[in-house]
Amino acid sequence: MRSVGLFGALFFALLAPDAFSVKTNDFKTCSQSGFCRRGRALSARAKDAASSWKSPYSVDASSVSISPSEAVVTAAVKSSLYPEIKFELEVRVHEDGVVRVRMDEKDGLRKRYDEAASWALVAEPVISKDVQWTAGKKDVRAVYGDLSIVVAYDPLRVTLLRKGREQVVLNGQGLLHMEHFRAKESLPEVQADGAGEEAQVPIKAEKLRAWFEGEEEDAFWDEKFNSWTDSKPKGPESLSLDITFPNHGTVYGIPQHATRLALPSTTGDDATFSDPYRLYNADVFEYLASSTMSLYGSIPVMHAHSADSTVAIFNAVASETWIDVHHPTSKSSHSHWISESGIMDVFILPGPTPEDVFAQYARLTGSTPLPAHWSLGYHQCRWNYVSTDDVRTVQKRFDEEDMPVDVFWLDIEYAEEHKYFIWEEKTFPDPVEMTNDVAAVGRKMVVIIDPHLKRTSNYPVYQEASDLEILVKPKSGEGEYEGWCWSGSSSWIDMFNPGSWEWWKSVFKFQRENGWSWTNSTDAVHIWNDMNEPSVFNGPEITMPKDNIHFGGWEHRDVHNINGMLFHNLTSQGVAERTTPHKRPFVLTRSFYAGSQRFGAMWTGDNLGTWDHMTVGVQMVLANGIAGMTFAGSDVGGFFGNPDTDMLVRWYQVGIFSPFFRAHAHIDTKRREPFLLDEPYKGMIKDILRIRYSMLPVWYTAFWESSRTGIPVLRPHYVMFPKDTAGFEIDDQFFIASSGLLVKPVTEKDITETTVYLAEDQVYYNYFTEAPSYGSSKGKRITVPLELSTIPLYIRGGSVVPTRERPRRSSPLMAHDPFTLRVALDKTGFSAKGDLYLDDGEGLTYQTGDYVWRKFVAEKNGKKGVRLASRNLSPAGGEYEKSIKDVRVEKVTILGLANQPKEVKVVGRDEPLAWTYKTVAAGDKGKAVGVLVIKDPAVLITQDWEIVIDV
Ligand code: NOJ
């Protein structure tokens, strides 16, 4: 509180959204949202009508048109509710088998928002030229490989089948409804063909509409919530769509929600939650640890999984969306998507393995590019380090205690009156010197840049944006929207306006030709984008009014969920491009959408310092990962509250196994930097931090792998063992990429034991004690006794884990440190393999081949021996490779070597190597294993070599 003072504290208490009340009242439930009510009522009517329910939407068979050159079919669709309204359907099959289904209103009164996918996609997908559509009397279909996509005409139904089995069905429950644009006065009565039980007799369209849409026009033209009124000038335009996954009993994804990874039902007898999952990026104060409420980011991606296959859908919609989930049987899943506006634009990802789904999604929206190496170290944040001296003192204390840390963060108080970029001179008089002091040991700083610009002419960033007329407009479409945020009266850049892009990027330059320059910054300063949902303290649901106007005349309602991604995207480009040659940017975002993974990391926002939040944080990081957002983490320690020491220790143990590892705390909390703790806790956290640092080679290699495959860095059980039904619900343990490391974070207070599930008939070695545990092909739980310092961490038999074990103050100081290899032989006792990826850590030359990628392979040698080889997977002779040519392997540990060796040698050398051999008893039941330690094999990391163990 030092720099903020009493006035500051009061100011925050007043400004912080409902600082002292329960926040659920600030956010809508489905029953308070007109279009969600309408969507759910539709589904309730369908349920009541049961088998007589029939979707009024059908394809006009005579309109079906098949492209002669590409796998595209288009057709006219009509709804018997409104025969005069035209819809157009287009279904494309991409080269990789993904199917894209689009439907829009044709020649409507207005245009529906159709650009959501264009912001999410990394490139326009390539449409297959080989797949052929064939039109029949009842449907048009394309068969390719063991897949077929069938568009049935009446009712309209789109089905993806594999080997004749249904995988994904759109409109299988008949809940498709695209509310067409209409004038406010009521429509004339028309005759129409009925549907379902009414189909026999021609009935008045109004009756049919009432049967399908309900009697009343519920919240069509305006809508009130608390003290706000949404003017809804375009009237109703929602889109309801059911997506069924027959033969797939478990669904995952649609982050971000504080829920289990395997999504519990929201309707039906098995419902855990009463409200649908909501996707509407929101700044939810003190969010619940188990809820379907919206949080800061939205990724409309859902995986459906069974022992036979994994499929997924990406529903490219940017408006507020509610999703009901229901599992009618243990073998199938239903979802009902209700969106406020936008066209139907659904990508069906056929799988059939989780890896295939990740690759298909990554081809659509990209993967997380390899981050700067330092960004995988430990980040120390707090709201706020209050001065340059404060930062220096914190750095000094870390160094005195020999605790590694890579990044110090500055929250909003560094900025004069919360005018981001502008240092508060009284407390940060020497920001460049401070940054240089931090950078002297390879460390970085991250400062916060929020999207709200203080509306004052003495803030050049605001003034330039205002002059350029690139700020979001109020509902009148004129002038600048004004709302309230940390900086008081504020405006927001309209990142949908291309005119804002080059300008915003240029603001990160240290010297600009025109306008204000951020001269008192350096390239060791990276960026944190917060509040970009956007958070507006005096707005409806703490965000922008939906009738605000963006570039192109689109309402905020149409683009809301994408808003945060654009700010993140342009910030990350600005940071990358501020230096020549460009460097990898680090930008943390709170708000995100499909595709945000291309721009940096995210965190799970303002969690609470409770055990429940620690638990759900792990589940949220897993869920974000499967929807692409793999560079993820939660505030270590919990943002709100003062965790006790036990909790803090456990939270650091969770943190070191998060892709993004940052401690953060609210301004009202007590200081809790790890050096402040008493022993033994201080020592425990020091050890925990050192484990993270020793494993940086694993994390970096994991990110390298994820950047190429789209497979998340943290892999839940169903991704590792897709056929193991017992693992489908597991979300409290996970693997780190393909490293073979299995982690079970402990997130409960005072427990003295836990269990770890081993899904296969394989040996797993305790990382710390080296004791083996044995799984079973039927799946087996092993019991692990716990002390506060115990981290259940296992190496799967068959893996090679590279580490660097010398404690350093920051990760760049480890660049020339030697490696240790843990070779965990599999159950045969002979085989293991693993990868190591290295490069200069922050430049982009790795993209043109300047990196080191080694493969370590252990195999049988003779009858009983083992041979360990290091092979090259990288282009030879790069600058980086040369720079580490002296870096050695200083220790090799072989776990699971059945017999004591006679001799250990490097092939090509006469001198045998020194080694020790011991036996380690099993963790629970089962046989002991031998562990061989080769002390100094004197082999180089960049060279090919073979170590032969003669037994
Ligand atoms: C809200 C963010 O979620 C939190 O991390 C940050 O400390 C505050 N804003 C102040 O910037």
Residues whose N, C-alpha, C, O or C-beta is under 5 A from the ligand:
A	BS01	NOJ	W383 D411 I412 D530 G605 D606
